[in-house]
Amino acid sequence: MTTYTVTLNESDTKCFEYREIDTQDFVDNFIKEEVRLARLDIVKKLVAHCNENNIAISVGEEAQVNQAFSLGIVKTAKQREDEFMNSVASKDS
């Protein structure tokens, strides 16, 4: 399990509390929704790839997410950014 911490100064806290009743609830819901959307996208890409290549799909969404990463169908945003920056740097050389 991963824990994230967000630090806001007093002014930022007041601004946030102006819009939201429960800061922690908002953060939890926002992140869970982002995870849900990413999971749908990852599983969709895995299913398409496996169907096109006659590959057995793992059982369960957690296993499918892991399979998509292990097959290289999806990469982290950091990996994609690094690859992009490396390609730009190699073009500039």
Protein Blocks (a to p, Z undefined) as FASTA:
>chain_A
ZZddddddfklmmmmmmmpmblmlmmmmmmmmmmmmmmmmmmmmmmmmmmmnopacdehj
klmmmmmmmnomaccfklmmmmmmmmmmmmmZZ
